[in-house]
Amino acid sequence: MRRAVCPGSFDPVTLGHLDIVGRAASLFDEVVVAVGVNASKNRMFTAEERMDMLREACAPWSNVRVDGFSGLLTTFCSEHGVHAIVKGLRAVSDFDYELQMAQMNASLSHVETVFVPTSPEFSFLASSLVKEVATFGGDVSTLVPAFVDERLRARIAENAAAR
């Protein structure tokens, strides 16, 4: 079985993420969307919330499952029989960083990294930008699934009310 992992924080999941996941699903028998669970990072959504959103967003692909991980991605790959990491590339600057990570991961394990260029309509898209635009009242409904847009707006309202 050809198994791959699409790792990330997915805070929140965007249509750009889903573009890469869907394309990976067509290339591999199974794709694990692995959500980084790093307690020291300040996220808008908890790891469980992010995984729930991803499960809903990835429902169209029968060969995609969602899981969480902490620590090294290569350890997760070894423990789950994953031999390929799929990374989306938006720009040359992404490649510079991701190539270093791919080489480090290869030195730690026998996992290969597959780079997938992002579709042009998503080349600017990043979760951090989505959160920033939404926080300042901008419309991000064309950048995330509708249910994610709703949860994002609700979380921003909760955070504003708490201040």
Protein Blocks (a to p, Z undefined) as FASTA:
>chain_A
ZZdddddfkpacdfklmmmmmmmmmmpmbdcddddddfkbccfbdfklmmmmmmmmmmmp
mkbccdddehjfklmmmmnopabdcdddfbfklmmmmmmmmmmmmmmmccdcddddddfk
lmmgcfklmmmmmmnopafklmbcfklmmmmmmmmmmmmmmZZ
